[in-house]
Amino acid sequence: MRPERICPILLLCLLPAAMPAVAQEAPAAEQPAPAPRAAPPLAAFGSWNTGKSAMFQIALVLADNEPSKEAPQTLPKGLQKALADIQDFLPFKSYRLFDSALVRASGSGRTKLKGPDGEYEATFLFRDDGDAKNGLLVDQFTLEKEPTPAPQPLPRGVAPRAPETPQVSSFRIRKGETVVVGSSGLAGGKSLIVVLTALP
């Protein structure tokens, strides 16, 4: 049974103690963040079909607890605001838009995104939220890392590596709003943050 009130889920990762400060060079001029790609057609899934299509932008943001040595990015305003709202809860010092895709969907959406450690697949179901104007109820938003094939056959008696646990969230969002869906820890004190925007 679906709960009456569904809120965004933010998966926070505890990082090791901060490393000693290192002198940094003067930051370079800002550069535009990469533009979102149009998601290629993928097989539909799920049973929710609203009959009305909606446009979404799904973004993967790489967060680091060390200042970036690259030129800072000019992030979209909605993404900037969403990250600013959670910065007090996260120990990261830099954020970079790694990949993003535009998805037009009716009831269900699916796309593939490139992360720093491989390819990911994002899937979600949605429908109109009767309690809010221009609101949408997003259910079963899942971000799952694609399995990496072994470079060579495994020795006899050696089991393949277990798949990583996917991020799964349910939440409400209004058209024109950006929501931080969740995050997962990466090696080297980094984290991958997934952000969803419901375009107006």
N, C-alpha and C positions, 0 to 999 in steps of 0.2 A: 504494500500500500504506500503511495507517495505521500510524504508529509505535507501538511497544509502550507508551511512556509519553507521555502527552499532558499538557502543563502549560498553565496560563492564559497568555494573551498580553496584555501591557499595552503599548499603544502610547503612548509618552511624547513630548511635544512640547517642544522647546527654546524658551524665551521670551526676549524682549529683556531687557537689563539692567534691574534694578528702577528705578522712578522714584523721585525724592526723596520722602521721607516727607511726608505732609500731615496736619495736625491733624484728628483725628476727633472727632465728637460722642460723648457717652456712649451706649453701645449701649442699644437699647430692650429691653423684656422679650421673652423668647422666645415665638414663636408656633408652633403645630403645623404640621408639614409637610403639604402636600396629600395627601389619602387616595388610594390607587391606584384607578383605574377598572377596571371589569370590561371586558375586551377584547371588542369586538363580534365576532360570528362572521365568519371570513374563510375563503376557499377553502383546503383542505388542500393540502399539497405533500409531496414526498419519498416514500420507500418504507419507512421504518422505522415499523412499527406494533407496539408492544409488547403491545397488548391491555390494558394497565393505564394509567390516566390519572394524571397528576401535575400539581400546581399550581405555577406559577412567578410571580414578580413581577419585572418588568423596569423599571428606573428609569433616567432620564436626569438626571444631576447636572451643574449648571453650576458650574465652578470658575473663580475669578478670582484674579489675582495682586495685587489691591487689596482691602482690607477692605470688606465689604459695608456700604452705608449703610442697608440695610433691617434690620428686626428679625430677630435670628437665629432659625433654625428648630429645633424639637425633632425631630431625625431618628430614624427607627426604630433600635433598638439594633444590629441586624445591619448596617445601612448605616453607622452610626457606626463600628463596629469595622472594617469593610472599608476605609473611608476612612482611619481612623487607621493601618492597617497600611501604607498607601502614602504617607502624608504626608511621611515622611523623604526620599522620592525625588522629590517634586513641589514646585515653588516657590509653590504657591497659598496664599492667605491666607484665602479664604472659599469655602464650598461651599453650594449651594442645590439642593434637590430641585426640578427643573423640571417633570417629568411622570413618571408611572408607570402601569403597567397590570398586571392579574392575567390570567394565561393558563392555562387548563386544557387539557392536550394529551395525546395518546397517540402517542408516537413523533415527532411534529413539531408545532411551534408557530409562530404568526405573529400579529403585532399591529402597530398603528400608534401612534406616539408623537409628541408635539409638542415640537420643540426651539426654541431662541431664534431660529434662522435658517430655520425651515420645518418640514415634516413628515418623519418618518423611518419606515421599516418595519424591524422586527426579525423575523428568521426563524431557526429552528434545528431540528436533528434531535437526538434523544436516545434512549438505551436503558439498560437496567440494566448496571451495572458489576459483573461477577462477582468482581472482586478486592476489593471493599469493601462492607461492610454498609450498606444504604440509600444506596449510591453510584449515581451516574448518569454516563454518558459523554455529554457534549454535543459534538456534531460540527457543523461548518459553521454556527456562530452568526454571523449576518451582520446588521450594522446599516447600512442604506443610506438616504441622503437622497433623498427624492422630488424628481424634477426640477421646477423652477419654470417654468411656461410663459412664453414671451416675451410682454410686454404688447402687442406689435404684430408683424406679419410682418417678418421680417428682410429687409434690402435684398438685392438680387440679388448673388450672389457672396460673401455673408457666411455662414460656417458656424455652426450652433448651438453653444453652449457644451458642451464635453465633460462627461459626467456625472462626479461626484466618485467617487473610489475608495472602495468600501465597506470597513468593518471586517469581517474574517473571523477567527474564533478557534475553537479546539478545546480542551477541557479536561475535567477530572473535577470533580464537585461532589457533596457529600453532602446529603441532605435536612436542612433546617434551616440550611444553610450559605449564606453570601453571598460572591460572587466579583466582583471588579472585572474586567470583560471587556476593556476597552480605552478609549482616549480619542482625541479628534481636536481639533486646534487650531481656534479661531475667531478672528475679528477682535477687536482691542482687548485682547490679552493674556488671553483667556479660553480655556477648553477644555471640551468636552462629554464627560463620563465616563459609560459605560454599565455598569450593575451588574445582575447576575442573582442572584436568591434562589430556591432550591429549597425551597418551603414543606414542612414536615413533614406 
